């Protein structure tokens, strides 16, 4: 039976959000206030305000409207930056507004497919395919045909694992993405993805493989200077190709997240290097960095981060020189990604506000020890560790392996409870959990945990 709370007119709520989005700003403080108001107005909307059947019917049109609003916000970044409005407060407010708008679209997409979930033996859709508003295209690039990828295009991606959620939330501002890569088109017109992966370092993979490799969401960005973009892709492709030749020095993943140095590269740093090479360092990404301002640095230090600010994957969302071409998501998995995000929000909040830290036990220490020896383990032993440590590069420290393992084993049971709670909400009311409900559930768990949540220990 559907929830019977009073219904508010959908048109009124959409108009109110739209009105806030177009408010003029004459100062940096005013811009941040407007964007914070936009976030709050969107956050406070709940599906129980509407007739679910009506909302389902209108979902595709509303999703397109929200996407158009996000494009309108992005189009103003260059002007705001030129006027000095993109302060840290403004950047944070804009990131929050873009993120909450994307979640609203996700929930509409999930409703549109009647909350269908990915089955245990099913694979996610290939990126930029699917029906039911899976792919949203910028009208400036919409030809009515399949997405046309170009050399120098950048892919912002999100995988399905807890470590992806952690990477997305690790800085001073929460995001929904964990990986960045650049596309190179060869002389035969074949598209390749040049990327830096935790397990393999800098590698080159066919674009077709990347787009069907368990993605939950993906956004395509394009630099407005096509020649610079193509040159960036060609130079980084050649650099990585040469590094993977016999007797060459392979480029491993850079766990420090430092922007300086070139011997190792993390995913965003590889894209930064591509455009730096192509412009003789005249164009250096990012314009707006992610900062590590948390009080409790226990987790980031365990995974090897030494940087105080960096180029996080989602920083590309604010780049004035890049256009958002298209955005894709598989709505069968977006609810899982959202719950992972909200869960990571709380875990990192507890670390900062309540002093929670990871505490290893003997099995975790053993995983760390075996992880470093995994290159010498049998295939069967690797299979037993695959859920926590799929593949360990030679420069991955034991503390990092242990931290990833503890994060996974702390988050997984909590996520299972949240997924079950959301399924009950959908069955009972026809709507998914609101973020507020997720936070309330998790805080209640913490209150009765006696200071121990999985491998995290803190204030009772």
C-alpha positions, 0 to 999 in steps of 0.5 A: 500500500502506498504512503498516504502522507499529504501530496504536494504539487510536483510542479511547485517543488520543481519551480522552487528548485529552478528559481533558486538555481537561477538566482543571480549572485553579486559576491562569492558569499552570495553564490555559496549561499545560493548553491547551499540553498539549492542543495537544501531544497533538493535534499529536503524533497522526498518521494512521499510528497507525490503520487508515485504512479504520476512521478513514474510517468513523468520521471524521464522528463523530470530527469532531463530537466534536472540534467539541464539544470546541472549543465546550466550550473556548469556553464557558469563556472568559467564566469564565476571563476573569472569574477573570483567567486569560486572560493573554497566555500563556493566550490564545496557548495557547487559540488554538493549541488551537482551531487544531490541533483545527480542522486535525484536523477538516479532515484527517478531512473530507478522508479522508471524501471520499477526498482529492478536490481541487478541479478547475481548472474547479471552484468552491468550494461555497457557504458552509454547504452541502455534505455530508460534514460540511462544516457543523458546527452548535452544538447550541444553534442546530441546528434541523435546517434550513438555517442561519438568518442574523440581523442583526448576525451576524459572518462569519469567513472565509478566502480562497484566496490567499497574501495571505489566508494572510499576513493570517491569520499576520501577528500574534503568534499564528497563525490560519486566517482572513483576513477579518471581516464583518457581516450586515445584514438589510433590511426585506424580509428580504434579507441583506447583508454589510457589509465592508471589502475591500482593493481596494474599501474599505467596501462592501455585497454580497449575502450570497449572493454572499459565500458563493459567492465562493471561500471555503475556510472560514467561521464564523458568530458571533452576539452574545447581545444580539440587539437590540444586534446588529441595531442594530449592523448597521443603523447600519454599513449606513447609514454605508457606504451613505451613504459610497458615494453620489455626492459622499460620501467613500468609506471606503477600506481602512486598511492601518495596522491602527490601532484609532484613527481612522475615515476608513479601515477594515480589515475587523475595524475595521468590525465594531468600529465597528458595535458601538461605534456601537450601544452608544455605545462601551460595547462595544468589540471586541476583548476580546483583541487581536492583537499585532505583537511580531515582531523583524523588522518588514520585511514588516508595515511594507512592507504599511503596518502601523504598529499594535503591536496590533490587532483581527485577524479571528480575535480574534472566536474568543475573544469571550465575548459571541459564540456560535459558531453554525456552521462550514463548510469545503470539504474539497476545499481545506482541505489547500491552506489548511493547507499555505499556513498552515504555509508562512507559519509558516516564512516569518515564522519565518525573517524573525524568527530568521534575518533574512530580508527581501524584496529587490526586483528590477526586475520587482517594482519595475515591478509596484509602479509599474504597480500604482499606475497600474493605474486608467489601464491597459488591460484587457489590462494588468490581466489580465497583473497580475491574479495578483499585483495584482487591483485596486489602491485609490488609497491602496495604496502602491507598497511594499505592492504590491511586498510582496504581489507578492514574497510571492506569487512566493516562496510559490507554487513552494514551495506547488506542491512541498508539494502534490505531496509531499502527493499522493505521501504520500496515494498511498503511505500513505493519509494527508496530510502531518503538519505536522512533515513539512512543517516538515522539508521547508521547513527542508531547502529553507532549509538548501541555499538559500544564504540566498535563498528566492524574494525573501527573503534572509537568513542562509545 
